[in-house]
Amino acid sequence: MEKKVIRVGSIGIGSISRGVHLPGIAKSPDLQLVAVCDINPDALKYAQETYGIDEAHCFTDYHDLINCPDVDAIDISTPNDVHFPMAMAAVEAGKPFAVEKPMTMNAREADILQKAVAEKNIPNMVCFSYRFKAAARYARDLVQQGALGKIYHVDMQYYQAWGLPWCHTPQVWRFVKARTGTGALGDLGSHALDLVRFVTGQEYTKLVGHTGNFISQREKLDGSGMGVSDVDDFSNYMAELSDGGAATFRITRFGTGRGNYQTMEVYGSEGALEYRLDHFENNPTGEDEIYICISKPHADSHVFAKLPIPDKYKTDQMQSFADIVNGKGDGLAATVLDGDVNMHAVDAVVDSAEKGVWVKL
Ligand SMILES: NC(=O)c1ccc[n+]([C@@H]2O[C@H](COP(=O)([O-])OP(=O)(O)OC[C@H]3O[C@@H](n4cnc5c(N)ncnc54)[C@H](O)[C@@H]3O)[C@@H](O)[C@H]2O)c1
């Protein structure tokens, strides 16, 4: 069968688009960037100059890009508040789409989107990017092979630092609840929830959360004074896993000295593993790593050995999108169904933190 090159229209040409989506599209032999949309003219200029997109395919209204007959598939990298209407418009147009995380503003929107894609059978992907880290895929495989036995504990930490006072980060959309939904929780915590679910293959049965805000006023972007930051700066939570294991999560934008620091420790009856990202000790690039402690002699000696990661686990997010659209996905990328499960967990943390109680899922 002849391989189909998918003509992609990208909406939201900001930092993740420029850093990951557009380079990923350019790299894939199965994708071609043909149209872009952004409300900021500078972003459109960037796409024109960097990727040679002609004026006629630069849009400011996402409906025009989605309905453009030259566009086969939609790539959405805008702030969170517009993921849902854009994804729904793609479904309406019958076009496959990839959407950034958190998938929607809340579980109510997520349920509607899930129902819509299922009814119309639209190929889709949610950009939980850490599923594409080779160490995470290797960890998942080891858990699935039973190398760790029964999972008792998972501890996931995801720390960034750009919320700290000395960073003077202004009131960008990520601090405005009406645009972002939640703060550190939806931004980083949604990744953590997805990654633990991905690696363990288990669901969350109940959650309890503690969230908080350290800086409630930030400088407005137009320099006209201070504006409100009404989102969580940190979010810690605990979850029960479907197989009875206990998971803990520590999530913050106030982790001094950290960049995009992730650690997931998984402890089972037969062994333990540690997934790391952005750890710079003996790892100058901070690339993802996996350490494992298998069998009693290693456990008795407290030895965690670093495993070389086989090439078969190395993959790319945008190529995965191409594979999904071409009907040959590996089933490991997150879909709207995963995004829906994720938004229910995010909402449960919010609910729990507000009420001070465990919330069942
Ligand atoms: N998967 C990951 O690891 C990861 C990493 C970073 C960001 N993200 C997600 O990606 C999304 C974008 O984040 P970012 O850091 O690139 O933000 P950003 O602010 O850098 O870029 C967003 C872009 O969207 C444009 N935009 C806003 N509203 C629009 C609209 N209605 N129509 C068209 N364009 C519009 C903005 O002008 C801007 O260019 C967020 O949902 C974020 O959570 C995911």
PDBQT file of the ligand as one rigid body, heavy atoms in Angstrom, charges set to zero:
ROOT
HETATM    1  N1  LIG A 401       3.683  17.906  26.537  1.00  0.00    +0.000 N 
HETATM    2  C1  LIG A 401       4.511  18.711  27.195  1.00  0.00    +0.000 C 
HETATM    3  O1  LIG A 401       5.506  18.271  27.759  1.00  0.00    +0.000 OA
HETATM    4  C2  LIG A 401       4.214  20.180  27.242  1.00  0.00    +0.000 A 
HETATM    5  C3  LIG A 401       5.226  21.105  27.514  1.00  0.00    +0.000 A 
HETATM    6  C4  LIG A 401       4.905  22.454  27.475  1.00  0.00    +0.000 A 
HETATM    7  C5  LIG A 401       3.605  22.858  27.211  1.00  0.00    +0.000 A 
HETATM    8  N2  LIG A 401       2.640  21.935  26.996  1.00  0.00    +0.000 N 
HETATM    9  C6  LIG A 401       1.255  22.325  26.716  1.00  0.00    +0.000 C 
HETATM   10  O2  LIG A 401       1.218  22.956  25.441  1.00  0.00    +0.000 OA
HETATM   11  C7  LIG A 401       0.255  23.989  25.424  1.00  0.00    +0.000 C 
HETATM   12  C8  LIG A 401       0.933  25.284  24.995  1.00  0.00    +0.000 C 
HETATM   13  O3  LIG A 401       1.966  25.608  25.896  1.00  0.00    +0.000 OA
HETATM   14  P1  LIG A 401       3.150  26.605  25.467  1.00  0.00    +0.000 P 
HETATM   15  O4  LIG A 401       4.154  26.551  26.558  1.00  0.00    +0.000 OA
HETATM   16  O5  LIG A 401       3.599  26.322  24.104  1.00  0.00    +0.000 OA
HETATM   17  O6  LIG A 401       2.367  27.989  25.525  1.00  0.00    +0.000 OA
HETATM   18  P2  LIG A 401       2.773  29.334  24.787  1.00  0.00    +0.000 P 
HETATM   19  O7  LIG A 401       2.081  30.424  25.526  1.00  0.00    +0.000 OA
HETATM   20  O8  LIG A 401       4.253  29.410  24.613  1.00  0.00    +0.000 OA
HETATM   21  O9  LIG A 401       2.151  29.171  23.330  1.00  0.00    +0.000 OA
HETATM   22  C9  LIG A 401       0.773  29.140  23.096  1.00  0.00    +0.000 C 
HETATM   23  C10 LIG A 401       0.517  29.735  21.709  1.00  0.00    +0.000 C 
HETATM   24  O10 LIG A 401      -0.886  29.629  21.434  1.00  0.00    +0.000 OA
HETATM   25  C11 LIG A 401      -1.331  30.837  20.835  1.00  0.00    +0.000 C 
HETATM   26  N3  LIG A 401      -2.770  30.969  21.032  1.00  0.00    +0.000 N 
HETATM   27  C12 LIG A 401      -3.433  31.308  22.179  1.00  0.00    +0.000 A 
HETATM   28  N4  LIG A 401      -4.761  31.311  21.971  1.00  0.00    +0.000 NA
HETATM   29  C13 LIG A 401      -4.939  30.970  20.668  1.00  0.00    +0.000 A 
HETATM   30  C14 LIG A 401      -6.099  30.835  19.855  1.00  0.00    +0.000 A 
HETATM   31  N5  LIG A 401      -7.317  31.021  20.338  1.00  0.00    +0.000 N 
HETATM   32  N6  LIG A 401      -5.924  30.501  18.547  1.00  0.00    +0.000 NA
HETATM   33  C15 LIG A 401      -4.676  30.305  18.040  1.00  0.00    +0.000 A 
HETATM   34  N7  LIG A 401      -3.552  30.444  18.765  1.00  0.00    +0.000 NA
HETATM   35  C16 LIG A 401      -3.683  30.762  20.077  1.00  0.00    +0.000 A 
HETATM   36  C17 LIG A 401      -0.497  31.902  21.537  1.00  0.00    +0.000 C 
HETATM   37  O11 LIG A 401      -0.485  33.120  20.810  1.00  0.00    +0.000 OA
HETATM   38  C18 LIG A 401       0.858  31.221  21.609  1.00  0.00    +0.000 C 
HETATM   39  O12 LIG A 401       1.632  31.459  20.453  1.00  0.00    +0.000 OA
HETATM   40  C19 LIG A 401      -0.338  24.021  26.837  1.00  0.00    +0.000 C 
HETATM   41  O13 LIG A 401      -1.533  23.293  26.864  1.00  0.00    +0.000 OA
HETATM   42  C20 LIG A 401       0.710  23.341  27.687  1.00  0.00    +0.000 C 
HETATM   43  O14 LIG A 401       0.172  22.705  28.841  1.00  0.00    +0.000 OA
HETATM   44  C21 LIG A 401       2.929  20.613  26.994  1.00  0.00    +0.000 A 
ENDROOT
TORSDOF 0
